[in-house]
């Protein structure tokens, strides 16, 4: 299965200024989209706190 390839049309960006709103971002994948099981996946963030 090929990855997602959903581009934003330039007309949809008219009047948005220099910052692209989140709902107007595009998705481009050149590989297959991985399927993740949330029960088996975790993430850890480390660093200094402010």
Secondary structure, DSSP 4 states (H G I P E B T S, - for coil): ----EEPPPGGGGTT-TTS--GGG--EE-SSPPPP--GGG----------
